[in-house]
Amino acid sequence: MRNRRQRCCAAFGVVAAIAASAAGVAGCSDADAGTGDDLTETMAFAQQMIMEGRQTFRFDTFGDEEFWGDQLHLHDAIKGAALGGVGPGLTPNAALGLGLRVDSEALNAATRQQIQNGTADLGNPATTVELLRQNAVIGVTGFFDVGGALTKVGIQCALCHSTVDDDLAVGIGRRRDGWPNRDLNVGAIIALAPDLTPFTTLLGASDPAVRAVLNSWGPGKFDAELVLDGQAMQPGSSTSSATLIPPAYGLAGVNLGTWTGWGSTTHWNGLVANIEMHGKGTFWDPRLNDANKFPIAAAAGFANIRNTPDLITPKLAALHFYQLSLRAPTPPTGSFDATMASNGKIVFETQAQCARCHVPPLFTEPGWNMHLPADVGIDGFQASRSPDAHYRTPPLKGLWAHQTGGFYHDGRFATLDAVVNHYDGFLALGLTPTQKAELVQYLLSL
């Protein structure tokens, strides 16, 4: 971590120097652009906020280990009976199969070498515990006693909103913060816990019923509203109510950051840290007092959460700053047809009418970027679980990097071709097969 921090700090120092120099070369007066000292101070503040926010995003549990460890005993299922826990334990192979990812840069030299040469015992829960000891399991922190035994685990934002580049092996590589982990089976991981009493009590359901719901989510999905409204399945079906994990990059300039009309990214950070991660903080949203819409939340008092000490609120500003610094990833060279994409841009901005809502360069609406279900031609179930019953216009930059799991909030459209066909029919656009193909290539180029 020290080397990476030094490199990042050095990079920001260069940025600050370049920015200060550029201001001088441009000949701006102090009255026009502020003094050089002001700019230096601003750049230093930005650097500090980004570094603090990254630390929070990657490593801060907000005290949630009391829930995942002391109450659910998830760590006991991870280490297994042979190490003083319960059951067979969670091997690295099984963990990778559940979508958990390993930060190769956090590994010590010996472990890295063993993985490289194929001698690491990835079929042994003890190896998983060792990876936790090295703080290498992305989004999960292990806590150990003086004797070296794993005593609890906590989770971070990075659990769902980071992946790796597979630099060392599949699922083991350098971090990609902000990328949605569409391989992560959150529900199945929670269902490993030997004690789900907090969930069964909150939801008023049996242990088997809760485990069945958790296991119904599948890879890349999470049902944040389950602990608010208790709607585990979509009405009249056996389809889970869980939604796709969205990207946490490319949010600068974007008004709302959730699939539906909950609120700003800062609001959602507070809600998730307090209610979903079960951290120890302060949260206020009186809309959750609506017992008809949010019966579980209203009964549990989620509208007004107070903890002393508050381990969340002091971290929210820097966390938000870091999230806004995460740029959408650039498509790899050769991943799309450039000529078709160029033609598709014209289709996007004209006949297909995409740019009316996905306004370049934000590729969402500047302002209130929300629509009624009827505006986009789909049902309103998920929108109805939010306070204002609208769907967000999602920004499109970096779309190529989160195709796994499908598109829209619930992955109902498996491919971009299916999305284009939906709008072609719903809006009676009359696109030709060639225009549709060009439009898809343009979307992949963003």
Backbone torsions as a table, in degrees:
resi	resn	phi	psi	omega
1	MET	NA	-35.9	-176.7
2	ARG	-60.9	-43.9	-177.5
3	ASN	-65.5	-41.8	179.9
4	ARG	-65.0	-38.5	179.4
5	ARG	-66.1	-41.2	179.6
6	GLN	-63.4	-41.6	179.7
7	ARG	-63.1	-43.0	-179.1
8	CYS	-64.0	-44.5	179.8
9	CYS	-62.3	-42.4	179.1
10	ALA	-61.1	-41.3	179.6
11	ALA	-61.9	-42.2	179.2
12	PHE	-67.1	-33.1	176.5
13	GLY	-62.1	-41.9	177.1
14	VAL	-62.9	-43.6	179.3
15	VAL	-59.6	-43.4	-179.3
16	ALA	-62.7	-43.1	-179.3
17	ALA	-64.4	-43.2	179.5
18	ILE	-63.8	-43.4	-178.9
19	ALA	-63.6	-44.0	179.6
20	ALA	-63.3	-42.2	179.6
21	SER	-63.7	-42.8	-178.7
22	ALA	-62.5	-38.4	179.5
23	ALA	-63.3	-38.8	179.6
24	GLY	-68.9	-42.4	-179.0
25	VAL	-63.6	-36.0	-178.5
26	ALA	-69.3	-15.3	177.2
27	GLY	76.2	23.9	179.8
28	CYS	-72.0	140.9	176.0
29	SER	-81.0	164.3	177.1
30	ASP	-59.3	-35.8	-178.2
31	ALA	-68.1	-31.9	-178.5
32	ASP	-78.8	-44.9	-169.2
33	ALA	-123.9	3.4	-176.4
34	GLY	84.1	163.2	-178.9
35	THR	-76.0	162.6	175.8
36	GLY	-59.4	-35.9	178.4
37	ASP	-63.1	-38.3	178.0
38	ASP	-61.4	-44.3	-178.8
39	LEU	-66.3	-42.2	178.6
40	THR	-61.0	-42.4	179.1
41	GLU	-64.3	-40.4	179.0
42	THR	-65.0	-42.9	179.3
43	MET	-65.7	-38.3	177.9
44	ALA	-65.2	-39.8	178.2
45	PHE	-64.3	-43.3	179.6
46	ALA	-61.6	-43.3	179.3
47	GLN	-60.3	-46.7	-179.1
48	GLN	-62.1	-44.0	-178.2
49	MET	-65.2	-41.9	-179.8
50	ILE	-65.1	-42.6	179.8
51	MET	-65.6	-42.6	178.3
52	GLU	-66.6	-40.8	179.6
53	GLY	-65.6	-39.0	177.9
54	ARG	-64.6	-40.7	177.8
55	GLN	-60.3	-43.9	178.3
56	THR	-64.0	-48.6	-178.9
57	PHE	-58.2	-41.8	-174.3
58	ARG	-86.1	-33.8	-165.6
59	PHE	-129.6	-11.7	-173.9
60	ASP	-84.3	125.5	178.6
61	THR	-92.1	-9.7	-176.5
62	PHE	56.3	22.6	-178.7
63	GLY	81.5	11.0	-176.2
64	ASP	-73.0	-5.4	175.9
65	GLU	-62.9	-21.0	175.6
66	GLU	-65.6	-32.3	178.7
67	PHE	-82.3	-56.3	-174.7
68	TRP	-70.7	-27.7	-179.5
69	GLY	-97.6	-64.6	-174.1
70	ASP	-66.6	-32.5	-176.8
71	GLN	-97.9	-51.8	-176.9
72	LEU	-85.6	-20.8	-179.1
73	HIS	57.5	40.3	180.0
74	LEU	-61.4	-32.8	179.5
75	HIS	-62.2	-30.9	178.9
76	ASP	-66.5	-36.6	177.2
77	ALA	-71.2	-30.5	-179.8
78	ILE	-70.3	-48.0	-175.2
79	LYS	-81.0	-25.9	176.2
80	GLY	79.4	167.2	-175.0
81	ALA	-60.7	-34.7	-177.8
82	ALA	-62.8	-23.7	-179.9
83	LEU	-110.7	18.1	177.3
84	GLY	95.5	6.4	178.5
85	GLY	-100.7	-137.5	-179.9
86	VAL	-134.5	151.7	174.5
87	GLY	69.0	-164.9	-175.1
88	PRO	-75.9	-16.9	-176.3
89	GLY	86.7	169.0	-178.0
90	LEU	-109.2	110.2	178.7
91	THR	-77.5	159.4	174.8
92	PRO	-57.9	-38.5	177.7
93	ASN	-61.3	-43.1	179.0
94	ALA	-67.8	-39.5	179.4
95	ALA	-62.8	-44.4	177.4
96	LEU	-63.5	-35.0	177.7
97	GLY	-66.3	-26.4	176.4
98	LEU	-86.4	1.4	177.1
99	GLY	93.6	-1.4	174.9
100	LEU	-64.6	144.8	-174.9
101	ARG	-122.8	153.3	-175.4
102	VAL	-117.7	130.9	178.4
103	ASP	-81.7	107.6	-176.3
104	SER	-65.1	-27.3	-178.7
105	GLU	-76.1	-12.9	177.9
106	ALA	-91.4	-11.5	-176.8
107	LEU	-73.2	145.3	173.1
108	ASN	-75.8	167.7	-173.1
109	ALA	-61.1	-38.8	-177.2
110	ALA	-66.3	-45.7	-179.4
111	THR	-65.6	-41.1	179.3
112	ARG	-60.5	-43.7	-179.6
113	GLN	-64.5	-40.1	179.4
114	GLN	-63.3	-39.0	178.2
115	ILE	-68.2	-40.4	-179.3
116	GLN	-64.1	-41.1	-176.7
117	ASN	-94.4	4.8	174.5
118	GLY	79.7	14.8	-179.0
119	THR	-98.4	-5.4	177.9
120	ALA	-66.0	136.8	-178.8
121	ASP	-85.4	86.2	-177.4
122	LEU	-83.3	4.3	176.3
123	GLY	-106.2	16.2	-175.7
124	ASN	-123.6	124.0	177.6
125	PRO	-56.4	-27.5	178.9
126	ALA	-61.2	-30.8	177.8
127	THR	-70.0	-37.0	175.2
128	THR	-60.9	-44.3	178.6
129	VAL	-61.4	-39.1	178.4
130	GLU	-66.2	-38.4	176.6
131	LEU	-62.9	-37.5	175.3
132	LEU	-66.3	-38.8	179.1
133	ARG	-61.5	-33.7	178.5
134	GLN	-85.2	4.1	-179.6
135	ASN	55.7	42.4	-174.5
136	ALA	-106.1	-10.1	179.1
137	VAL	-84.3	113.6	-173.1
138	ILE	-64.5	126.2	176.8
139	GLY	84.3	0.7	-179.8
140	VAL	-131.3	128.9	177.5
141	THR	-114.2	130.3	175.4
142	GLY	-94.5	143.6	176.8
143	PHE	-115.9	133.0	-172.5
144	PHE	-124.4	147.5	176.3
145	ASP	-85.4	179.5	-176.3
146	VAL	-63.7	-21.9	178.7
147	GLY	-87.4	-2.5	178.1
148	GLY	91.6	7.4	179.9
149	ALA	-84.8	140.1	177.0
150	LEU	-70.9	121.6	-174.5
151	THR	-111.5	-18.7	176.6
152	LYS	-172.4	167.7	174.2
153	VAL	-134.2	153.2	173.2
154	GLY	-130.5	167.1	-177.9
155	ILE	-124.2	159.5	179.4
156	GLN	-126.4	173.2	177.0
157	CYS	-55.9	-36.3	-175.3
158	ALA	-64.3	-17.4	-179.3
159	LEU	-54.3	-47.8	-177.1
160	CYS	-96.4	-25.4	-170.2
161	HIS	-114.0	33.0	171.8
162	SER	-145.3	149.5	171.8
163	THR	-132.3	-166.4	176.1
164	VAL	-133.5	167.3	-177.9
165	ASP	-93.2	9.7	179.1
166	ASP	57.9	31.0	-177.1
167	ASP	-61.2	-38.8	-176.3
168	LEU	-96.2	-40.7	178.4
169	ALA	-165.6	172.2	178.2
170	VAL	-62.4	119.8	-179.6
171	GLY	88.3	-2.2	-179.6
172	ILE	-129.0	114.7	-177.4
173	GLY	-176.3	-163.7	179.9
174	ARG	-80.9	145.3	-175.4
175	ARG	-63.0	145.4	170.2
176	ARG	-125.4	85.8	-177.7
177	ASP	-66.6	140.9	178.2
178	GLY	92.3	-19.1	178.5
179	TRP	-74.5	131.3	177.9
180	PRO	-71.1	133.5	179.6
181	ASN	-85.9	91.3	-177.5
182	ARG	-80.2	0.9	173.6
183	ASP	-98.5	-11.9	-173.7
184	LEU	-74.8	122.1	178.1
185	ASN	-98.3	80.7	-175.2
186	VAL	-57.8	-47.0	-177.3
187	GLY	-60.7	-44.1	-179.4
188	ALA	-66.0	-34.0	178.0
189	ILE	-67.1	-45.4	177.9
190	ILE	-61.9	-38.2	-177.7
191	ALA	-67.5	-12.3	174.9
192	LEU	-69.5	-24.8	-175.0
193	ALA	-59.4	134.7	-178.6
194	PRO	-72.0	-20.4	-177.0
195	ASP	-130.1	107.2	179.3
196	LEU	-104.3	21.7	-178.2
197	THR	-52.3	-42.4	178.7
198	PRO	-57.0	-36.8	178.9
199	PHE	-76.9	-42.4	-179.5
200	THR	-64.5	-36.8	178.3
201	THR	-68.6	-45.9	-178.7
202	LEU	-63.1	-44.2	-175.1
203	LEU	-88.6	-12.4	-177.5
204	GLY	65.4	38.5	-177.5
205	ALA	-129.0	162.0	180.0
206	SER	-75.1	162.1	177.8
207	ASP	-58.8	-48.6	178.4
208	PRO	-60.5	-37.3	-179.7
209	ALA	-65.9	-42.5	179.7
210	VAL	-65.2	-42.8	179.3
211	ARG	-64.1	-37.4	178.4
212	ALA	-63.9	-40.5	178.7
213	VAL	-65.3	-46.7	-179.9
214	LEU	-59.6	-41.5	-179.2
215	ASN	-74.9	-11.1	178.7
216	SER	-82.7	-14.4	-176.6
217	TRP	-64.3	-48.8	-179.4
218	GLY	83.4	173.3	-177.0
219	PRO	-61.5	140.7	173.3
220	GLY	74.8	11.3	-177.0
221	LYS	-128.4	154.3	180.0
222	PHE	-151.8	139.7	179.3
223	ASP	-109.2	88.6	-178.5
224	ALA	-66.9	-30.1	-176.3
225	GLU	-81.0	-11.0	-178.1
226	LEU	-54.5	-43.0	-177.6
227	VAL	-83.5	6.9	176.2
228	LEU	-109.3	-44.3	-177.1
229	ASP	-119.1	-11.6	177.1
230	GLY	74.3	11.0	-178.6
231	GLN	-87.4	92.9	-174.7
232	ALA	-75.9	-29.2	-177.5
233	MET	-127.8	154.6	175.4
234	GLN	-68.5	145.4	-174.2
235	PRO	-53.4	130.6	175.0
236	GLY	70.0	19.8	-179.5
237	SER	-147.8	175.1	176.2
238	SER	-105.3	19.0	179.7
239	THR	-85.4	129.8	-179.2
240	SER	-60.4	149.8	177.4
241	SER	-85.8	0.6	-177.5
242	ALA	-66.1	150.9	178.5
243	THR	-117.5	162.7	-179.8
244	LEU	-66.5	143.8	173.3
245	ILE	-69.2	121.3	-178.0
246	PRO	-85.3	161.4	175.3
247	PRO	-68.8	151.2	176.3
248	ALA	-110.2	15.6	175.8
249	TYR	-106.6	166.4	176.6
250	GLY	66.9	30.0	-176.6
251	LEU	-97.9	-6.4	179.0
252	ALA	-62.5	126.5	-178.8
253	GLY	85.5	-3.3	-179.0
254	VAL	-95.0	126.6	-173.9
255	ASN	-65.4	-55.2	-176.6
256	LEU	-116.7	146.9	-172.4
257	GLY	-116.2	5.7	-179.6
258	THR	-111.9	164.5	-179.6
259	TRP	-60.4	-36.4	-176.1
260	THR	-123.1	179.7	-167.7
261	GLY	-81.1	62.4	177.2
262	TRP	-83.9	-49.4	-178.0
263	GLY	159.0	-162.9	-177.4
264	SER	-71.3	171.2	176.3
265	THR	-61.6	-37.4	179.4
266	THR	-65.0	-38.4	176.3
267	HIS	-61.6	-46.8	-177.4
268	TRP	-67.4	-35.8	175.3
269	ASN	-58.1	-44.9	179.7
270	GLY	-65.7	-42.5	179.6
271	LEU	-63.6	-48.5	-176.8
272	VAL	-65.2	-45.6	-177.6
273	ALA	-61.5	-38.6	-177.4
274	ASN	-85.0	-43.9	-170.8
275	ILE	-98.1	-41.6	-176.2
276	GLU	-87.3	-44.7	178.6
277	MET	-81.0	-20.8	-179.5
278	HIS	67.8	39.7	173.1
279	GLY	-77.4	178.9	-176.3
280	LYS	-110.6	100.5	-177.7
281	GLY	-153.3	-155.5	178.7
282	THR	-122.0	136.9	179.0
283	PHE	-148.7	137.9	-178.8
284	TRP	-136.0	118.3	173.8
285	ASP	-154.5	91.0	-175.6
286	PRO	-61.8	-13.9	177.1
287	ARG	-62.8	-24.7	-180.0
288	LEU	-76.5	-1.1	173.6
289	ASN	-81.6	-5.3	179.4
290	ASP	-73.0	99.9	-175.3
291	ALA	-69.5	-21.8	177.5
292	ASN	-76.2	-41.4	-177.3
293	LYS	-85.8	-39.3	-176.2
294	PHE	-128.4	67.2	-174.4
295	PRO	-60.7	-39.1	-179.2
296	ILE	-67.8	-47.6	-179.0
297	ALA	-62.8	-42.1	-179.1
298	ALA	-63.6	-44.5	-179.4
299	ALA	-66.8	-31.6	-177.5
300	ALA	-86.6	-7.1	-179.6
301	GLY	74.3	29.1	-177.4
302	PHE	-70.5	-12.9	-179.6
303	ALA	-70.4	-21.1	-176.1
304	ASN	-145.0	92.3	-177.4
305	ILE	-105.3	130.8	179.6
306	ARG	-134.9	125.9	176.0
307	ASN	-131.6	142.1	175.4
308	THR	-126.2	120.9	-1.0
309	PRO	-74.7	157.4	176.5
310	ASP	-86.6	109.3	-176.9
311	LEU	-95.0	2.3	-175.1
312	ILE	-111.6	-54.2	-172.7
313	THR	-52.5	-42.5	179.8
314	PRO	-63.4	-15.3	-176.9
315	LYS	-97.8	-11.1	-169.4
316	LEU	-69.6	-36.8	-177.5
317	ALA	-64.6	-49.0	-179.5
318	ALA	-67.4	-36.3	177.6
319	LEU	-59.7	-45.8	179.6
320	HIS	-63.9	-41.3	179.2
321	PHE	-58.6	-44.7	-179.9
322	TYR	-66.1	-43.1	179.4
323	GLN	-58.9	-42.0	-179.8
324	LEU	-68.4	-18.8	178.8
325	SER	-83.7	-9.3	-176.7
326	LEU	-82.0	106.4	180.0
327	ARG	-76.7	149.0	173.4
328	ALA	-64.5	138.2	-177.6
329	PRO	-69.6	144.6	179.0
330	THR	-79.2	134.5	179.4
331	PRO	-58.4	140.2	178.8
332	PRO	-63.6	148.5	176.8
333	THR	-57.9	131.7	178.9
334	GLY	84.8	3.2	-177.4
335	SER	-85.1	-7.0	177.3
336	PHE	-148.3	162.3	179.3
337	ASP	-86.6	111.0	-173.8
338	ALA	-63.2	-39.9	-179.6
339	THR	-66.1	-45.5	178.1
340	MET	-64.3	-38.5	179.9
341	ALA	-63.3	-38.3	178.4
342	SER	-62.6	-41.9	176.0
343	ASN	-69.0	-36.4	-179.5
344	GLY	-65.4	-29.9	176.9
345	LYS	-61.1	-39.9	178.7
346	ILE	-65.8	-43.4	177.8
347	VAL	-61.4	-43.7	-179.8
348	PHE	-56.3	-42.7	-173.5
349	GLU	-88.8	-11.9	-176.7
350	THR	-120.3	-95.8	-169.7
351	GLN	-61.8	-36.8	-177.6
352	ALA	-75.2	-17.3	176.0
353	GLN	63.8	16.7	-177.2
354	CYS	-62.4	-38.0	-173.7
355	ALA	-70.1	-9.9	176.5
356	ARG	-63.1	-36.0	179.2
357	CYS	-107.4	-42.7	179.4
358	HIS	-89.9	74.9	-171.1
359	VAL	-76.1	118.1	177.2
360	PRO	-64.1	149.2	-1.4
361	PRO	-91.2	1.1	177.6
362	LEU	-74.5	-30.7	-176.5
363	PHE	59.9	31.9	164.9
364	THR	-151.3	174.5	-179.0
365	GLU	-76.3	133.5	167.8
366	PRO	-70.1	119.5	-175.9
367	GLY	115.2	-141.3	-176.4
368	TRP	-83.5	93.4	-171.4
369	ASN	-88.1	59.8	-176.9
370	MET	-131.2	151.7	179.5
371	HIS	-141.3	150.8	171.8
372	LEU	-69.9	153.2	178.1
373	PRO	-53.7	-36.9	-179.3
374	ALA	-64.3	-25.5	-179.9
375	ASP	-68.9	-27.9	-176.9
376	VAL	-112.2	3.5	171.8
377	GLY	74.3	32.5	178.1
378	ILE	-132.8	172.6	178.8
379	ASP	-69.2	163.9	-176.2
380	GLY	-105.0	16.1	-174.3
381	PHE	-57.3	-55.5	-175.9
382	GLN	-68.3	-37.2	177.2
383	ALA	-60.9	-37.2	-178.1
384	SER	-67.5	-15.6	178.7
385	ARG	-84.3	-5.3	177.9
386	SER	-100.4	166.0	-177.3
387	PRO	-63.2	-33.4	-174.7
388	ASP	-113.5	6.3	172.3
389	ALA	59.4	36.1	177.7
390	HIS	-121.0	161.5	171.9
391	TYR	-108.0	144.1	178.0
392	ARG	-81.8	147.7	168.0
393	THR	-82.4	104.7	-175.2
394	PRO	-72.7	140.0	174.6
395	PRO	-66.4	149.2	-171.0
396	LEU	-102.7	-10.3	-178.9
397	LYS	-63.1	134.9	-178.9
398	GLY	77.4	16.5	-178.7
399	LEU	-58.5	-33.8	-178.0
400	TRP	-59.8	-26.7	-172.9
401	ALA	-85.7	-6.1	178.0
402	HIS	-135.1	52.8	176.6
403	GLN	-83.3	-23.8	179.6
404	THR	-61.0	131.3	178.9
405	GLY	96.2	-12.0	178.0
406	GLY	96.9	-167.0	-173.1
407	PHE	-128.4	166.5	-168.4
408	TYR	74.0	175.8	-172.7
409	HIS	-61.4	-30.2	-175.0
410	ASP	-115.8	9.3	178.9
411	GLY	71.9	22.0	-175.9
412	ARG	-62.5	-26.8	176.0
413	PHE	-104.7	114.2	-172.7
414	ALA	-69.6	-28.1	-175.7
415	THR	-135.4	164.7	174.7
416	LEU	-66.0	-31.7	176.2
417	ASP	-59.1	-39.9	179.9
418	ALA	-66.9	-37.3	177.3
419	VAL	-63.4	-47.4	179.9
420	VAL	-61.3	-43.5	179.1
421	ASN	-63.2	-36.4	177.9
422	HIS	-59.9	-50.3	-178.0
423	TYR	-71.3	-32.2	177.6
424	ASP	-60.7	-41.0	178.2
425	GLY	-76.6	-45.5	-176.0
426	PHE	-63.7	-40.7	-178.0
427	LEU	-98.7	3.3	-179.3
428	ALA	50.9	53.6	-175.1
429	LEU	-76.8	-30.5	-179.4
430	GLY	72.0	34.4	179.6
431	LEU	-72.0	143.0	175.4
432	THR	-81.5	161.5	176.0
433	PRO	-55.0	-37.6	179.2
434	THR	-66.3	-43.5	178.9
435	GLN	-63.0	-38.7	178.4
436	LYS	-63.2	-45.1	-179.5
437	ALA	-64.0	-39.6	178.5
438	GLU	-66.6	-38.9	179.4
439	LEU	-63.3	-42.5	178.0
440	VAL	-61.0	-42.4	179.9
441	GLN	-65.3	-34.9	177.1
442	TYR	-66.2	-42.1	178.8
443	LEU	-61.1	-38.1	179.5
444	LEU	-71.9	-16.6	-178.4
445	SER	-88.9	-8.9	-174.0
446	LEU	-75.1	NA	NA
